[in-house]
């Protein structure tokens, strides 16, 4: 069953952790990345300089990439840098290395791709992240992840908005609510000026629109406050999940406890009880 790239990435991390990996390297299946660059990729982790390393293809200089694709990748990487607070120049690169601790702390929520989401998560969770220059191979075939740039752009924008709202709900809803409140206040002031000039009767619609914007704006800000409180609870749950994963790996180390994607948890418990 095809569950998407993000689910495959998540299953790969889970299997590698259960096999006892200290450093996990992820690559694409289209032979885009060179095997000899793995040494460059894992070096910052082995030296204790980072827990997550991204291979920088310098996509804006790739001769075999279309100009529109290069422009979109550069713009997308810039947006990811602003949202995540990191300096990763190639956010869409799938050639990455993770330390054991980083792999335990990352959670993938989207189904389309993991590349943008994991960089934002690393920034928001303060996971040390680095990038190293690599030399990719020329494209051998079109991407199977998306049929065209429009689909890629649509899914990428949805992922960015969703993940940023997940980790910064107060900023998102406060910004939206602030715009509505400002618009409602401006329309209300406009009506008040006309009212003082004796022309208020012809601008009742403006008063209604301003009142609606003010009400919806304050409600949006309130939603942001509630979402921020829920976000604190999410942080506690993620910390608990991290500790549970660590405990699970300590209790069941070795290839006999590897659970494939879709395999029910009961089978894992049975294996442990037989040890």
N, C-alpha and C positions, 0 to 999 in steps of 0.2 A: 504494500500500500504506500502510495506517495503522499507524505505528510508535509512536504515543503523543506526548504533549505534550513530554516531556523530550527525545526524539530530534529533534523539530521545532525546539525551542529550540537544541539543540546544532548542528544543521545551519544554522540561521540565523546563529549566531555565527561558524561556520566560513566561510560565504559572505561575511559582512560584513567579516571580517578579510582575506580574499583580495581583496576589492574595495578595500582600503586604508582602511577606516574608522578614524578616530581615536577617535570616540565612538559607541557603539552603543546605540540605544534599543529596548527590547522592550515591546510592548503586546499586549493580548489582541484577539481577532478579534470580540468581541461588542459593540463600541462602548461599553465600560464606562468608558473613560478619554478625557478631552478632549485634543484635539490642542494647544490653547494651553498646556497644562501641561508640554509637552516643554521649554519654555524654563526652567521652574523645575527640571526634572529634571536637565538637563545643566549648569546653572550651577555647582554645587559641583565638578564635574569640571574645567570650564574654568578655574575659579579655583584649582585645585590643592588643594582641601580634601578631596577624596575620590576614590576610583577606582571606587566602586560606589555608586549612589544608588537608594533605594527610595521609591516614591510612597506616602505614608501617607494612606489613605482614611478613617482614624478609624472602622473598621468597627463599633465599639461604639456609634456615634452615627448610623449609617445608618438612616433611617426606613423604607426599603423592604426592609430585610433582616430575616429572621425572628429572633425572640429567641434560639432555640436556636443558630442559625448565628452570631449575634453573640457569644454566650457561648463557643462552641467556637473561633472565630477569636481572641478575646481570650486564652483559655487557651492555645491553640497558640502564639500569638506570645510569651506569657510564657515558655513552656517553651523555645522557640527562643532567646530572649534569655539564659536561664540556661545553655543548652548551648553557645551560640556566644560568649558574653561580649560581645555587641553590645547596642546600645540601640534596635534596629529595632522600632517599635511595631506594624507591620503586616507580619508575615513572609510572609503569603500573597499579598501584592500582586504582580501580574504586570507592573506598570508600573515599569520599571527602566531605568537607564542604566549602561553599563559603559565604562570606559576601555579602550584597546587592550591595555594590560598586564594589566588584570584579566581581560579576556576570554580572553587567552592562558593565564592561570594556572588558570582554573576548569575542572573536569572533572565531568561529570554521570554518575552511576553508576546511578541509579534510572530506571525507565521511566514511572512514574506522573506526577510533576511535578517541576519543578526549583526551585520557590520556596523551600521549606524547606532543601533541600540546599545551595543556593548561598549562603544567608545563613550557615549553619554553616561552610561552607568558607571564606568570607570572614573569619570570626572566627578560625578555626584557622590560616589562612595569613597572618594579620595584614594583610589587604587593607583599607585605609581605607574605611569604609562610612558613609554618611550617609543621612538620610531627610528628605523635604520634604513638607509638607501639600499635598494635591491635592483637587479636587472631582470625584468620579466622577459619571457619568451614571446614571440609574435603570436597573434591570435590565429588559431587553427580553424575555428568555427565560430558562428554567431552564438551569443549567450542563450542558454536555455532557461535562464531564470525569468526573463521577461521578453515578450515578442517585439517590443519597440520602446523607444525612449519615453513616449507618453505614459505607458503603463509603469515604467520604472519611476518616472517623476511623480506620478500620482501616489504610488505605494510608498515612496520615500518620504514625501511630504506628510502623508498620514502617519507614518512611523515617527517622524520628528515631532509632530504636534502631540501625538499621544504620549510618547516617552517624556517629553519636556513637561507636559501637564502632570504626569505621574509624579515627577520628582520636584517640580516647582509649581504646585497648584495655586498657591497664594499669589504669585506673580502673574500667572495667566489670568485668573479670575479677577484679581484686583485691577489689572490692566483693562480687561473688557468692561468691568463694572465702572471703572473710572471714566472711560470714554462715554458710556451711556449717561452717567451722572453729569459729566461736563456738557454733553449735548442737550440734555434736559434742562440744565441750569441756563444755558445760553438761550434756548427757546423761551424759557420762562422770563428771562430778563427782557427779551425782545417784546413779549406780550405786555410786560409791565410798562415798558416805555410807550408803547402804543396806547395803553390804558390811560396813562398820565396825559397823553396828548388828546384824549377824547375819542380815540378810534379803536377802543378795545372790543366793541361789539362785533367787528368784522374779523377778529383774529382768535375766536374761541377755539378753533381747531388747533392752533399752535399751543394753546394752554393745555389742551387734552394730550397732545403728543408729548409735550414737555413733562407732564405729570406721569405718563406711561414710561417714558425713558428714565425718569428719576426712580420710580418704583422698581422697574426691572434692574436698573443699575445697582441699587442697594441690595436687591435680592442676589444678584450675581456676586457682589462683594461678600455677602453672608455665606454663599456657597463656597467661596474661596477660603474663608475662615474655617468652615467645617471640613473642607477637603484637606487643609493644612493639618488640622488635628488628626484626621484619619491617616495622613501621611506619617505622622509621628508613630502611630500604632503600626503602620506598615514597616517602618524601620525596625521596630522591636521584633516584629514577626520575622523579618529577614535575618536579623541577628540570631534569633532562635533557630531558624532553618539552617543557618551556617553551622551552629553548634551541633545540631542533630546530624547533619551530613558528616561532620568530623567524627562524631561518635559512631555512626553507622560504619564508616570506613575502618575505624579502629577495631570494632567488634567483628567485622567480616572482611579481612584482607585476603587477597588471593583471587585467581581467576574463577574459582568455583562459585563466587558470589556475584559475578557479573550478571546484571539483569538487562536483557535486551529491551529495546523500545516496544512498549505494548504488553510486555510480560507482566502478569499481575504480581503485586507485592507479596502475596501469600507464598509464592514459590520461593522467594528469597528467604522468608522466615523458615520454611521447611528445610532448606539447605542448611541453615544455621543450626537448626535443632538436631540435624543428623551429624554434626561435627563433634 
